[in-house]
Amino acid sequence: MTDHIESYKQTPKSVTADAGYGSEENYTDLESKNIDAFVKYNYFHKEQKQTKKHPDPFHPDQLYYNKETDTYYSALWDK
């Protein structure tokens, strides 16, 4: 982004980029320059695949802890 600003002597109002540019460093830089970012984050595609018809019962979001039995279980196992 710095190269663009130096070359064109202007700061864009917004940018669009693929997941290869989706890093905390880039998000922070764009925010500090008041640039609206439409940039996929690195795990975007992976998360999209997880929304398939049969969710992964072992995904951390699906696991719950039972303190009495000291075990984890998935709510998906009951279905």
PDB file with SEQRES, HELIX, SHEET and CRYST1 records, atoms N, CA, C and O in Angstrom:
SEQRES   1 A   79  MET THR ASP HIS ILE GLU SER TYR LYS GLN THR PRO LYS          
SEQRES   2 A   79  SER VAL THR ALA ASP ALA GLY TYR GLY SER GLU GLU ASN          
SEQRES   3 A   79  TYR THR ASP LEU GLU SER LYS ASN ILE ASP ALA PHE VAL          
SEQRES   4 A   79  LYS TYR ASN TYR PHE HIS LYS GLU GLN LYS GLN THR LYS          
SEQRES   5 A   79  LYS HIS PRO ASP PRO PHE HIS PRO ASP GLN LEU TYR TYR          
SEQRES   6 A   79  ASN LYS GLU THR ASP THR TYR TYR SER ALA LEU TRP ASP          
SEQRES   7 A   79  LYS                                                          
HELIX    1 AA1 THR A    2  TYR A    8  1                                   7    
HELIX    2 AA2 ALA A   19  TYR A   21  5                                   3    
HELIX    3 AA3 GLU A   24  SER A   32  1                                   9    
HELIX    4 AA4 PHE A   44  LYS A   49  1                                   6    
HELIX    5 AA5 PRO A   60  GLN A   62  5                                   3    
HELIX    6 AA6 ALA A   75  ASP A   78  5                                   4    
SHEET    1 AA1 2 SER A  14  ALA A  17  0                                        
SHEET    2 AA1 2 ASP A  36  VAL A  39  1                                        
SHEET    1 AA2 2 LEU A  63  ASN A  66  0                                        
SHEET    2 AA2 2 THR A  71  SER A  74 -1                                        
CRYST1    1.000    1.000    1.000  90.00  90.00  90.00 P 1           1          
ATOM      1  N   MET A   1       0.821  -1.181   0.000  1.00  0.00           N  
ATOM      2  CA  MET A   1       0.000   0.000   0.000  1.00  0.00           C  
ATOM      3  C   MET A   1       0.867   1.247   0.000  1.00  0.00           C  
ATOM      4  O   MET A   1       0.535   2.242  -0.644  1.00  0.00           O  
ATOM      5  N   THR A   2       1.966   1.192   0.716  1.00  0.00           N  
ATOM      6  CA  THR A   2       2.868   2.343   0.780  1.00  0.00           C  
ATOM      7  C   THR A   2       3.398   2.691  -0.605  1.00  0.00           C  
ATOM      8  O   THR A   2       3.514   3.867  -0.950  1.00  0.00           O  
ATOM      9  N   ASP A   3       3.723   1.660  -1.410  1.00  0.00           N  
ATOM     10  CA  ASP A   3       4.211   1.910  -2.774  1.00  0.00           C  
ATOM     11  C   ASP A   3       3.157   2.638  -3.606  1.00  0.00           C  
ATOM     12  O   ASP A   3       3.474   3.561  -4.357  1.00  0.00           O  
ATOM     13  N   HIS A   4       1.922   2.219  -3.467  1.00  0.00           N  
ATOM     14  CA  HIS A   4       0.835   2.868  -4.208  1.00  0.00           C  
ATOM     15  C   HIS A   4       0.712   4.333  -3.798  1.00  0.00           C  
ATOM     16  O   HIS A   4       0.615   5.216  -4.650  1.00  0.00           O  
ATOM     17  N   ILE A   5       0.716   4.583  -2.503  1.00  0.00           N  
ATOM     18  CA  ILE A   5       0.575   5.949  -2.002  1.00  0.00           C  
ATOM     19  C   ILE A   5       1.721   6.820  -2.487  1.00  0.00           C  
ATOM     20  O   ILE A   5       1.502   7.961  -2.894  1.00  0.00           O  
ATOM     21  N   GLU A   6       2.946   6.295  -2.448  1.00  0.00           N  
ATOM     22  CA  GLU A   6       4.106   7.057  -2.908  1.00  0.00           C  
ATOM     23  C   GLU A   6       4.061   7.291  -4.419  1.00  0.00           C  
ATOM     24  O   GLU A   6       4.400   8.380  -4.884  1.00  0.00           O  
ATOM     25  N   SER A   7       3.651   6.294  -5.178  1.00  0.00           N  
ATOM     26  CA  SER A   7       3.621   6.411  -6.632  1.00  0.00           C  
ATOM     27  C   SER A   7       2.541   7.374  -7.118  1.00  0.00           C  
ATOM     28  O   SER A   7       2.782   8.183  -8.014  1.00  0.00           O  
ATOM     29  N   TYR A   8       1.361   7.288  -6.531  1.00  0.00           N  
ATOM     30  CA  TYR A   8       0.218   8.071  -7.021  1.00  0.00           C  
ATOM     31  C   TYR A   8      -0.080   9.301  -6.172  1.00  0.00           C  
ATOM     32  O   TYR A   8      -0.979  10.079  -6.491  1.00  0.00           O  
ATOM     33  N   LYS A   9       0.671   9.474  -5.100  1.00  0.00           N  
ATOM     34  CA  LYS A   9       0.511  10.635  -4.218  1.00  0.00           C  
ATOM     35  C   LYS A   9      -0.914  10.805  -3.701  1.00  0.00           C  
ATOM     36  O   LYS A   9      -1.392  11.922  -3.503  1.00  0.00           O  
ATOM     37  N   GLN A  10      -1.580   9.674  -3.488  1.00  0.00           N  
ATOM     38  CA  GLN A  10      -2.915   9.711  -2.899  1.00  0.00           C  
ATOM     39  C   GLN A  10      -3.186   8.398  -2.175  1.00  0.00           C  
ATOM     40  O   GLN A  10      -2.637   7.351  -2.519  1.00  0.00           O  
ATOM     41  N   THR A  11      -4.029   8.480  -1.187  1.00  0.00           N  
ATOM     42  CA  THR A  11      -4.405   7.299  -0.420  1.00  0.00           C  
ATOM     43  C   THR A  11      -5.796   6.860  -0.857  1.00  0.00           C  
ATOM     44  O   THR A  11      -6.727   7.665  -0.843  1.00  0.00           O  
ATOM     45  N   PRO A  12      -5.951   5.598  -1.246  1.00  0.00           N  
ATOM     46  CA  PRO A  12      -7.281   5.148  -1.652  1.00  0.00           C  
ATOM     47  C   PRO A  12      -8.237   5.120  -0.463  1.00  0.00           C  
ATOM     48  O   PRO A  12      -7.809   4.995   0.684  1.00  0.00           O  
ATOM     49  N   LYS A  13      -9.529   5.237  -0.744  1.00  0.00           N  
ATOM     50  CA  LYS A  13     -10.536   5.188   0.310  1.00  0.00           C  
ATOM     51  C   LYS A  13     -10.816   3.747   0.732  1.00  0.00           C  
ATOM     52  O   LYS A  13     -11.183   3.486   1.878  1.00  0.00           O  
ATOM     53  N   SER A  14     -10.638   2.807  -0.217  1.00  0.00           N  
ATOM     54  CA  SER A  14     -10.869   1.395   0.085  1.00  0.00           C  
ATOM     55  C   SER A  14      -9.985   0.527  -0.798  1.00  0.00           C  
ATOM     56  O   SER A  14      -9.525   0.952  -1.857  1.00  0.00           O  
ATOM     57  N   VAL A  15      -9.759  -0.700  -0.338  1.00  0.00           N  
ATOM     58  CA  VAL A  15      -9.001  -1.678  -1.121  1.00  0.00           C  
ATOM     59  C   VAL A  15      -9.693  -3.031  -1.029  1.00  0.00           C  
ATOM     60  O   VAL A  15     -10.368  -3.342  -0.047  1.00  0.00           O  
ATOM     61  N   THR A  16      -9.507  -3.823  -2.078  1.00  0.00           N  
ATOM     62  CA  THR A  16     -10.011  -5.186  -2.119  1.00  0.00           C  
ATOM     63  C   THR A  16      -8.842  -6.099  -2.440  1.00  0.00           C  
ATOM     64  O   THR A  16      -8.069  -5.822  -3.357  1.00  0.00           O  
ATOM     65  N   ALA A  17      -8.708  -7.192  -1.688  1.00  0.00           N  
ATOM     66  CA  ALA A  17      -7.592  -8.102  -1.922  1.00  0.00           C  
ATOM     67  C   ALA A  17      -7.988  -9.518  -1.520  1.00  0.00           C  
ATOM     68  O   ALA A  17      -8.950  -9.725  -0.781  1.00  0.00           O  
ATOM     69  N   ASP A  18      -7.228 -10.485  -2.018  1.00  0.00           N  
ATOM     70  CA  ASP A  18      -7.526 -11.882  -1.679  1.00  0.00           C  
ATOM     71  C   ASP A  18      -6.905 -12.254  -0.336  1.00  0.00           C  
ATOM     72  O   ASP A  18      -6.257 -11.432   0.313  1.00  0.00           O  
ATOM     73  N   ALA A  19      -7.111 -13.493   0.065  1.00  0.00           N  
ATOM     74  CA  ALA A  19      -6.697 -13.960   1.392  1.00  0.00           C  
ATOM     75  C   ALA A  19      -5.182 -13.912   1.601  1.00  0.00           C  
ATOM     76  O   ALA A  19      -4.724 -13.913   2.743  1.00  0.00           O  
ATOM     77  N   GLY A  20      -4.410 -13.870   0.539  1.00  0.00           N  
ATOM     78  CA  GLY A  20      -2.960 -13.792   0.677  1.00  0.00           C  
ATOM     79  C   GLY A  20      -2.504 -12.534   1.398  1.00  0.00           C  
ATOM     80  O   GLY A  20      -1.405 -12.494   1.950  1.00  0.00           O  
ATOM     81  N   TYR A  21      -3.345 -11.506   1.395  1.00  0.00           N  
ATOM     82  CA  TYR A  21      -3.012 -10.250   2.066  1.00  0.00           C  
ATOM     83  C   TYR A  21      -3.730 -10.110   3.407  1.00  0.00           C  
ATOM     84  O   TYR A  21      -3.617  -9.076   4.065  1.00  0.00           O  
ATOM     85  N   GLY A  22      -4.458 -11.129   3.808  1.00  0.00           N  
ATOM     86  CA  GLY A  22      -5.227 -11.071   5.045  1.00  0.00           C  
ATOM     87  C   GLY A  22      -4.398 -11.367   6.266  1.00  0.00           C  
ATOM     88  O   GLY A  22      -4.433 -12.480   6.791  1.00  0.00           O  
ATOM     89  N   SER A  23      -3.651 -10.382   6.726  1.00  0.00           N  
ATOM     90  CA  SER A  23      -2.848 -10.554   7.938  1.00  0.00           C  
ATOM     91  C   SER A  23      -3.155  -9.429   8.914  1.00  0.00           C  
ATOM     92  O   SER A  23      -3.629  -8.364   8.518  1.00  0.00           O  
ATOM     93  N   GLU A  24      -2.888  -9.665  10.166  1.00  0.00           N  
ATOM     94  CA  GLU A  24      -3.128  -8.642  11.186  1.00  0.00           C  
ATOM     95  C   GLU A  24      -2.322  -7.383  10.878  1.00  0.00           C  
ATOM     96  O   GLU A  24      -2.803  -6.265  11.065  1.00  0.00           O  
ATOM     97  N   GLU A  25      -1.097  -7.574  10.405  1.00  0.00           N  
ATOM     98  CA  GLU A  25      -0.246  -6.436  10.071  1.00  0.00           C  
ATOM     99  C   GLU A  25      -0.885  -5.583   8.974  1.00  0.00           C  
ATOM    100  O   GLU A  25      -0.896  -4.356   9.066  1.00  0.00           O  
ATOM    101  N   ASN A  26      -1.415  -6.230   7.942  1.00  0.00           N  
ATOM    102  CA  ASN A  26      -2.046  -5.473   6.854  1.00  0.00           C  
ATOM    103  C   ASN A  26      -3.332  -4.800   7.311  1.00  0.00           C  
ATOM    104  O   ASN A  26      -3.588  -3.649   6.959  1.00  0.00           O  
ATOM    105  N   TYR A  27      -4.146  -5.513   8.098  1.00  0.00           N  
ATOM    106  CA  TYR A  27      -5.383  -4.904   8.609  1.00  0.00           C  
ATOM    107  C   TYR A  27      -5.066  -3.676   9.462  1.00  0.00           C  
ATOM    108  O   TYR A  27      -5.722  -2.642   9.336  1.00  0.00           O  
ATOM    109  N   THR A  28      -4.069  -3.791  10.320  1.00  0.00           N  
ATOM    110  CA  THR A  28      -3.685  -2.680  11.195  1.00  0.00           C  
ATOM    111  C   THR A  28      -3.181  -1.501  10.381  1.00  0.00           C  
ATOM    112  O   THR A  28      -3.529  -0.354  10.661  1.00  0.00           O  
ATOM    113  N   ASP A  29      -2.359  -1.782   9.369  1.00  0.00           N  
ATOM    114  CA  ASP A  29      -1.824  -0.718   8.513  1.00  0.00           C  
ATOM    115  C   ASP A  29      -2.947   0.011   7.781  1.00  0.00           C  
ATOM    116  O   ASP A  29      -2.969   1.241   7.737  1.00  0.00           O  
ATOM    117  N   LEU A  30      -3.874  -0.744   7.212  1.00  0.00           N  
ATOM    118  CA  LEU A  30      -4.987  -0.128   6.490  1.00  0.00           C  
ATOM    119  C   LEU A  30      -5.865   0.697   7.436  1.00  0.00           C  
ATOM    120  O   LEU A  30      -6.300   1.796   7.090  1.00  0.00           O  
ATOM    121  N   GLU A  31      -6.114   0.165   8.612  1.00  0.00           N  
ATOM    122  CA  GLU A  31      -6.935   0.892   9.583  1.00  0.00           C  
ATOM    123  C   GLU A  31      -6.256   2.196  10.005  1.00  0.00           C  
ATOM    124  O   GLU A  31      -6.918   3.224  10.145  1.00  0.00           O  
ATOM    125  N   SER A  32      -4.933   2.156  10.207  1.00  0.00           N  
ATOM    126  CA  SER A  32      -4.215   3.362  10.626  1.00  0.00           C  
ATOM    127  C   SER A  32      -4.240   4.441   9.544  1.00  0.00           C  
ATOM    128  O   SER A  32      -4.088   5.626   9.839  1.00  0.00           O  
ATOM    129  N   LYS A  33      -4.432   4.028   8.301  1.00  0.00           N  
ATOM    130  CA  LYS A  33      -4.501   4.972   7.177  1.00  0.00           C  
ATOM    131  C   LYS A  33      -5.946   5.319   6.810  1.00  0.00           C  
ATOM    132  O   LYS A  33      -6.197   5.989   5.808  1.00  0.00           O  
ATOM    133  N   ASN A  34      -6.897   4.852   7.637  1.00  0.00           N  
ATOM    134  CA  ASN A  34      -8.327   5.091   7.404  1.00  0.00           C  
ATOM    135  C   ASN A  34      -8.783   4.593   6.038  1.00  0.00           C  
ATOM    136  O   ASN A  34      -9.540   5.263   5.336  1.00  0.00           O  
ATOM    137  N   ILE A  35      -8.308   3.407   5.676  1.00  0.00           N  
ATOM    138  CA  ILE A  35      -8.684   2.781   4.409  1.00  0.00           C  
ATOM    139  C   ILE A  35      -9.631   1.628   4.725  1.00  0.00           C  
ATOM    140  O   ILE A  35      -9.312   0.753   5.529  1.00  0.00           O  
ATOM    141  N   ASP A  36     -10.799   1.637   4.082  1.00  0.00           N  
ATOM    142  CA  ASP A  36     -11.737   0.526   4.245  1.00  0.00           C  
ATOM    143  C   ASP A  36     -11.167  -0.700   3.546  1.00  0.00           C  
ATOM    144  O   ASP A  36     -10.827  -0.645   2.364  1.00  0.00           O  
ATOM    145  N   ALA A  37     -11.064  -1.798   4.270  1.00  0.00           N  
ATOM    146  CA  ALA A  37     -10.457  -3.015   3.728  1.00  0.00           C  
ATOM    147  C   ALA A  37     -11.512  -4.079   3.452  1.00  0.00           C  
ATOM    148  O   ALA A  37     -12.309  -4.425   4.324  1.00  0.00           O  
ATOM    149  N   PHE A  38     -11.503  -4.584   2.244  1.00  0.00           N  
ATOM    150  CA  PHE A  38     -12.322  -5.728   1.869  1.00  0.00           C  
ATOM    151  C   PHE A  38     -11.339  -6.840   1.515  1.00  0.00           C  
ATOM    152  O   PHE A  38     -11.108  -7.149   0.346  1.00  0.00           O  
ATOM    153  N   VAL A  39     -10.770  -7.427   2.563  1.00  0.00           N  
ATOM    154  CA  VAL A  39      -9.702  -8.411   2.411  1.00  0.00           C  
ATOM    155  C   VAL A  39     -10.105  -9.678   3.156  1.00  0.00           C  
ATOM    156  O   VAL A  39     -10.409  -9.636   4.348  1.00  0.00           O  
ATOM    157  N   LYS A  40     -10.106 -10.796   2.451  1.00  0.00           N  
ATOM    158  CA  LYS A  40     -10.397 -12.068   3.105  1.00  0.00           C  
ATOM    159  C   LYS A  40      -9.283 -12.370   4.097  1.00  0.00           C  
ATOM    160  O   LYS A  40      -8.118 -12.049   3.859  1.00  0.00           O  
ATOM    161  N   TYR A  41      -9.651 -12.983   5.195  1.00  0.00           N  
ATOM    162  CA  TYR A  41      -8.632 -13.414   6.146  1.00  0.00           C  
ATOM    163  C   TYR A  41      -8.166 -14.820   5.752  1.00  0.00           C  
ATOM    164  O   TYR A  41      -8.842 -15.513   4.992  1.00  0.00           O  
ATOM    165  N   ASN A  42      -7.017 -15.231   6.270  1.00  0.00           N  
ATOM    166  CA  ASN A  42      -6.351 -16.453   5.815  1.00  0.00           C  
ATOM    167  C   ASN A  42      -7.190 -17.719   5.931  1.00  0.00           C  
ATOM    168  O   ASN A  42      -7.034 -18.620   5.106  1.00  0.00           O  
ATOM    169  N   TYR A  43      -8.069 -17.825   6.919  1.00  0.00           N  
ATOM    170  CA  TYR A  43      -8.847 -19.052   7.115  1.00  0.00           C  
ATOM    171  C   TYR A  43     -10.247 -18.976   6.521  1.00  0.00           C  
ATOM    172  O   TYR A  43     -11.085 -19.833   6.801  1.00  0.00           O  
ATOM    173  N   PHE A  44     -10.507 -17.966   5.708  1.00  0.00           N  
ATOM    174  CA  PHE A  44     -11.832 -17.774   5.130  1.00  0.00           C  
ATOM    175  C   PHE A  44     -12.310 -19.017   4.389  1.00  0.00           C  
ATOM    176  O   PHE A  44     -13.411 -19.503   4.650  1.00  0.00           O  
ATOM    177  N   HIS A  45     -11.503 -19.537   3.472  1.00  0.00           N  
ATOM    178  CA  HIS A  45     -11.916 -20.685   2.667  1.00  0.00           C  
ATOM    179  C   HIS A  45     -12.069 -21.943   3.524  1.00  0.00           C  
ATOM    180  O   HIS A  45     -12.972 -22.748   3.295  1.00  0.00           O  
ATOM    181  N   LYS A  46     -11.191 -22.107   4.503  1.00  0.00           N  
ATOM    182  CA  LYS A  46     -11.282 -23.278   5.382  1.00  0.00           C  
ATOM    183  C   LYS A  46     -12.601 -23.257   6.153  1.00  0.00           C  
ATOM    184  O   LYS A  46     -13.262 -24.286   6.290  1.00  0.00           O  
ATOM    185  N   GLU A  47     -12.979 -22.078   6.655  1.00  0.00           N  
ATOM    186  CA  GLU A  47     -14.230 -21.972   7.402  1.00  0.00           C  
ATOM    187  C   GLU A  47     -15.433 -22.202   6.486  1.00  0.00           C  
ATOM    188  O   GLU A  47     -16.442 -22.756   6.922  1.00  0.00           O  
ATOM    189  N   GLN A  48     -15.337 -21.788   5.241  1.00  0.00           N  
ATOM    190  CA  GLN A  48     -16.431 -22.005   4.309  1.00  0.00           C  
ATOM    191  C   GLN A  48     -16.649 -23.492   4.064  1.00  0.00           C  
ATOM    192  O   GLN A  48     -17.786 -23.946   3.941  1.00  0.00           O  
ATOM    193  N   LYS A  49     -15.563 -24.247   3.995  1.00  0.00           N  
ATOM    194  CA  LYS A  49     -15.665 -25.693   3.792  1.00  0.00           C  
ATOM    195  C   LYS A  49     -16.297 -26.374   5.001  1.00  0.00           C  
ATOM    196  O   LYS A  49     -16.932 -27.419   4.858  1.00  0.00           O  
ATOM    197  N   GLN A  50     -16.133 -25.798   6.181  1.00  0.00           N  
ATOM    198  CA  GLN A  50     -16.678 -26.390   7.397  1.00  0.00           C  
ATOM    199  C   GLN A  50     -18.185 -26.193   7.508  1.00  0.00           C  
ATOM    200  O   GLN A  50     -18.822 -26.781   8.382  1.00  0.00           O  
ATOM    201  N   THR A  51     -18.757 -25.380   6.638  1.00  0.00           N  
ATOM    202  CA  THR A  51     -20.205 -25.177   6.678  1.00  0.00           C  
ATOM    203  C   THR A  51     -20.901 -26.184   5.759  1.00  0.00           C  
ATOM    204  O   THR A  51     -22.021 -25.946   5.308  1.00  0.00           O  
ATOM    205  N   LYS A  52     -20.248 -27.286   5.489  1.00  0.00           N  
ATOM    206  CA  LYS A  52     -20.826 -28.326   4.647  1.00  0.00           C  
ATOM    207  C   LYS A  52     -22.031 -28.973   5.339  1.00  0.00           C  
ATOM    208  O   LYS A  52     -22.346 -28.650   6.484  1.00  0.00           O  
ATOM    209  N   LYS A  53     -22.692 -29.876   4.641  1.00  0.00           N  
ATOM    210  CA  LYS A  53     -23.906 -30.493   5.156  1.00  0.00           C  
ATOM    211  C   LYS A  53     -23.670 -31.256   6.460  1.00  0.00           C  
ATOM    212  O   LYS A  53     -24.539 -31.276   7.331  1.00  0.00           O  
ATOM    213  N   HIS A  54     -22.522 -31.873   6.595  1.00  0.00           N  
ATOM    214  CA  HIS A  54     -22.213 -32.671   7.787  1.00  0.00           C  
ATOM    215  C   HIS A  54     -21.059 -32.015   8.542  1.00  0.00           C  
ATOM    216  O   HIS A  54     -19.896 -32.255   8.217  1.00  0.00           O  
ATOM    217  N   PRO A  55     -21.363 -31.195   9.538  1.00  0.00           N  
ATOM    218  CA  PRO A  55     -20.289 -30.522  10.281  1.00  0.00           C  
ATOM    219  C   PRO A  55     -19.395 -31.516  11.012  1.00  0.00           C  
ATOM    220  O   PRO A  55     -19.820 -32.618  11.360  1.00  0.00           O  
ATOM    221  N   ASP A  56     -18.173 -31.115  11.233  1.00  0.00           N  
ATOM    222  CA  ASP A  56     -17.197 -31.945  11.924  1.00  0.00           C  
ATOM    223  C   ASP A  56     -17.533 -32.012  13.415  1.00  0.00           C  
ATOM    224  O   ASP A  56     -17.489 -30.981  14.087  1.00  0.00           O  
ATOM    225  N   PRO A  57     -17.867 -33.182  13.952  1.00  0.00           N  
ATOM    226  CA  PRO A  57     -18.233 -33.267  15.372  1.00  0.00           C  
ATOM    227  C   PRO A  57     -17.046 -33.022  16.308  1.00  0.00           C  
ATOM    228  O   PRO A  57     -17.233 -32.803  17.505  1.00  0.00           O  
ATOM    229  N   PHE A  58     -15.824 -33.059  15.763  1.00  0.00           N  
ATOM    230  CA  PHE A  58     -14.641 -32.858  16.600  1.00  0.00           C  
ATOM    231  C   PHE A  58     -14.087 -31.440  16.508  1.00  0.00           C  
ATOM    232  O   PHE A  58     -13.057 -31.141  17.112  1.00  0.00           O  
ATOM    233  N   HIS A  59     -14.756 -30.566  15.763  1.00  0.00           N  
ATOM    234  CA  HIS A  59     -14.323 -29.171  15.696  1.00  0.00           C  
ATOM    235  C   HIS A  59     -14.504 -28.553  17.086  1.00  0.00           C  
ATOM    236  O   HIS A  59     -15.521 -28.803  17.734  1.00  0.00           O  
ATOM    237  N   PRO A  60     -13.546 -27.757  17.556  1.00  0.00           N  
ATOM    238  CA  PRO A  60     -13.638 -27.187  18.908  1.00  0.00           C  
ATOM    239  C   PRO A  60     -14.949 -26.445  19.185  1.00  0.00           C  
ATOM    240  O   PRO A  60     -15.417 -26.423  20.324  1.00  0.00           O  
ATOM    241  N   ASP A  61     -15.537 -25.844  18.163  1.00  0.00           N  
ATOM    242  CA  ASP A  61     -16.806 -25.143  18.360  1.00  0.00           C  
ATOM    243  C   ASP A  61     -17.957 -26.095  18.680  1.00  0.00           C  
ATOM    244  O   ASP A  61     -18.995 -25.663  19.181  1.00  0.00           O  
ATOM    245  N   GLN A  62     -17.785 -27.370  18.398  1.00  0.00           N  
ATOM    246  CA  GLN A  62     -18.838 -28.355  18.617  1.00  0.00           C  
ATOM    247  C   GLN A  62     -18.659 -29.146  19.912  1.00  0.00           C  
ATOM    248  O   GLN A  62     -19.528 -29.939  20.276  1.00  0.00           O  
ATOM    249  N   LEU A  63     -17.543 -28.939  20.607  1.00  0.00           N  
ATOM    250  CA  LEU A  63     -17.249 -29.714  21.814  1.00  0.00           C  
ATOM    251  C   LEU A  63     -17.655 -28.970  23.081  1.00  0.00           C  
ATOM    252  O   LEU A  63     -17.463 -27.760  23.203  1.00  0.00           O  
ATOM    253  N   TYR A  64     -18.217 -29.721  24.014  1.00  0.00           N  
ATOM    254  CA  TYR A  64     -18.640 -29.169  25.295  1.00  0.00           C  
ATOM    255  C   TYR A  64     -18.051 -30.014  26.410  1.00  0.00           C  
ATOM    256  O   TYR A  64     -17.902 -31.229  26.278  1.00  0.00           O  
ATOM    257  N   TYR A  65     -17.720 -29.356  27.505  1.00  0.00           N  
ATOM    258  CA  TYR A  65     -17.078 -30.035  28.625  1.00  0.00           C  
ATOM    259  C   TYR A  65     -18.110 -30.418  29.687  1.00  0.00           C  
ATOM    260  O   TYR A  65     -18.922 -29.593  30.105  1.00  0.00           O  
ATOM    261  N   ASN A  66     -18.066 -31.678  30.115  1.00  0.00           N  
ATOM    262  CA  ASN A  66     -18.924 -32.175  31.189  1.00  0.00           C  
ATOM    263  C   ASN A  66     -18.048 -32.283  32.431  1.00  0.00           C  
ATOM    264  O   ASN A  66     -17.229 -33.195  32.545  1.00  0.00           O  
ATOM    265  N   LYS A  67     -18.225 -31.354  33.354  1.00  0.00           N  
ATOM    266  CA  LYS A  67     -17.375 -31.293  34.545  1.00  0.00           C  
ATOM    267  C   LYS A  67     -17.548 -32.518  35.436  1.00  0.00           C  
ATOM    268  O   LYS A  67     -16.583 -32.984  36.041  1.00  0.00           O  
ATOM    269  N   GLU A  68     -18.758 -33.038  35.521  1.00  0.00           N  
ATOM    270  CA  GLU A  68     -19.027 -34.186  36.393  1.00  0.00           C  
ATOM    271  C   GLU A  68     -18.269 -35.432  35.948  1.00  0.00           C  
ATOM    272  O   GLU A  68     -17.758 -36.176  36.786  1.00  0.00           O  
ATOM    273  N   THR A  69     -18.192 -35.665  34.652  1.00  0.00           N  
ATOM    274  CA  THR A  69     -17.506 -36.862  34.150  1.00  0.00           C  
ATOM    275  C   THR A  69     -16.103 -36.553  33.638  1.00  0.00           C  
ATOM    276  O   THR A  69     -15.374 -37.455  33.224  1.00  0.00           O  
ATOM    277  N   ASP A  70     -15.723 -35.262  33.667  1.00  0.00           N  
ATOM    278  CA  ASP A  70     -14.410 -34.820  33.187  1.00  0.00           C  
ATOM    279  C   ASP A  70     -14.173 -35.280  31.743  1.00  0.00           C  
ATOM    280  O   ASP A  70     -13.114 -35.814  31.413  1.00  0.00           O  
ATOM    281  N   THR A  71     -15.174 -35.062  30.900  1.00  0.00           N  
ATOM    282  CA  THR A  71     -15.074 -35.460  29.495  1.00  0.00           C  
ATOM    283  C   THR A  71     -15.650 -34.371  28.596  1.00  0.00           C  
ATOM    284  O   THR A  71     -16.427 -33.516  29.023  1.00  0.00           O  
ATOM    285  N   TYR A  72     -15.241 -34.439  27.353  1.00  0.00           N  
ATOM    286  CA  TYR A  72     -15.806 -33.564  26.336  1.00  0.00           C  
ATOM    287  C   TYR A  72     -16.770 -34.376  25.490  1.00  0.00           C  
ATOM    288  O   TYR A  72     -16.571 -35.574  25.286  1.00  0.00           O  
ATOM    289  N   TYR A  73     -17.805 -33.730  25.003  1.00  0.00           N  
ATOM    290  CA  TYR A  73     -18.740 -34.389  24.105  1.00  0.00           C  
ATOM    291  C   TYR A  73     -19.172 -33.395  23.042  1.00  0.00           C  
ATOM    292  O   TYR A  73     -19.039 -32.183  23.211  1.00  0.00           O  
ATOM    293  N   SER A  74     -19.684 -33.919  21.962  1.00  0.00           N  
ATOM    294  CA  SER A  74     -20.158 -33.077  20.873  1.00  0.00           C  
ATOM    295  C   SER A  74     -21.671 -33.124  20.846  1.00  0.00           C  
ATOM    296  O   SER A  74     -22.268 -34.196  20.947  1.00  0.00           O  
ATOM    297  N   ALA A  75     -22.285 -31.977  20.712  1.00  0.00           N  
ATOM    298  CA  ALA A  75     -23.749 -31.915  20.595  1.00  0.00           C  
ATOM    299  C   ALA A  75     -24.201 -32.615  19.334  1.00  0.00           C  
ATOM    300  O   ALA A  75     -25.353 -33.040  19.248  1.00  0.00           O  
ATOM    301  N   LEU A  76     -23.321 -32.748  18.351  1.00  0.00           N  
ATOM    302  CA  LEU A  76     -23.680 -33.406  17.082  1.00  0.00           C  
ATOM    303  C   LEU A  76     -23.833 -34.912  17.255  1.00  0.00           C  
ATOM    304  O   LEU A  76     -24.486 -35.552  16.431  1.00  0.00           O  
ATOM    305  N   TRP A  77     -23.256 -35.494  18.292  1.00  0.00           N  
ATOM    306  CA  TRP A  77     -23.352 -36.941  18.489  1.00  0.00           C  
ATOM    307  C   TRP A  77     -24.769 -37.355  18.840  1.00  0.00           C  
ATOM    308  O   TRP A  77     -25.160 -38.501  18.617  1.00  0.00           O  
ATOM    309  N   ASP A  78     -25.529 -36.436  19.383  1.00  0.00           N  
ATOM    310  CA  ASP A  78     -26.907 -36.747  19.793  1.00  0.00           C  
ATOM    311  C   ASP A  78     -27.878 -36.738  18.613  1.00  0.00           C  
ATOM    312  O   ASP A  78     -29.027 -37.158  18.751  1.00  0.00           O  
ATOM    313  N   LYS A  79     -27.427 -36.269  17.473  1.00  0.00           N  
ATOM    314  CA  LYS A  79     -28.331 -36.122  16.328  1.00  0.00           C  
ATOM    315  C   LYS A  79     -28.357 -37.360  15.465  1.00  0.00           C  
ATOM    316  O   LYS A  79     -29.068 -37.398  14.461  1.00  0.00           O  
TER     317      LYS A  79                                                      
END                                                                             
